[in-house]
């Protein structure tokens, strides 16, 4: 009998495939979605965070799985082509995590289960069809919007207008950064006009900011600064890695969109600050594990 040696992938490979440096943005999405819906017990928030973590990491694995042929030409250093892990393993982990996320949503009832299944379906749609698809930024925006929606229906059993507005604003920010990310491989940016989507969360919050709400004003200013810094990098491109730097910053700024959403929903200054802290935390993690 011939013994077959099985080499397990390194932990660093697994973490890199899952883009785990960006997970604070998922957790703050959950916090914002719950606050907009009216709040929930801590145990429910933790369970939702676990479910959304599974969806996110699973989606990132499947992104590499379905992109493996293109990455072999354009990004040969990615783990699958570099021989760090087998494609079938990446696929199994990715789909397994999506199923795990759906199972966790069962706890919250039928509506939450359906929202989880919808999120998993949209994630797979993006991963399979984002290359060469002009609408892929919109699909990615829908993925993040469904995190708000999933959190909202999980804690209330229904979908509110406030949740839909928050989800739409978040989707615009994510669609804008995804447009920029689609240019990352060539380290250039074409027409900058789609980046105007980044301004939607700021515009939605203008009336509340003008009314003098401290939490909203603080979150608004932080998000505005983060967006301006990233857009300047994209427009000027003075550094060789300007595009990936800008994209990583915009991903981290999702936490600031969440902070703004929490403030608009009447959340406490402490909760707004908790979401805002996700920005520097994500940037710190991105220094060790690339966020793109």
Secondary structure, DSSP 8 states (H G I E B T S, - for coil): ----------HHHHHHHTTGGGHHHHHHHHHHHHHHHT---HHHHHHHHHHHHHHHHHHHHHHHHHTHHHHHHH-TTSTTTTTSS-HHHHHHHHHHHHHHHHHHHGGG-HHHHHHHHHHHHHHHHHHHH-TT-TTHHHHHHHHHHHHHHHHHHHHHSS--HHHHHHHHHHHHHHHHHHHHHHTGGGT-----GGGGGGGHHHHHHHHHHHTT-HHHHHHHHHHHHHHHHHHHHHHH--STTHHHHHHHHHHHTHHHHHHHHHHHTT--HHHHHHHHHHHHHHHHHHTTS---
